[in-house]
Amino acid sequence: MYNTDVDAFLPLLYSWHMSQSTPQSVTEQELQKLEVRLEELVNTIARLKDENRSLRNQQDSLVSERANLIEKNETARTRVEAMINRLKAMEQGA
């Protein structure tokens, strides 16, 4: 079997080894977590940039469509006013 001096030394050796390797392991784990988080943030930024570009294009399209609708509305208003004036003139002439 094992010598009692060796048996007593093994937990100390294990403890020392863990104290030496744990900070490095923790640091490695923290770096890996940071790397994953950084990758997630980069992906989120890329997605938000695409979404922002899409929304700006949609806004430009809607602004253009609104301008066209305002112009059509003005044209229709002008035509209706002209018809009303003609009807009034016809009414006065009758």
Residue pairs with C-beta under 8 A, 6 or more apart in sequence:
none
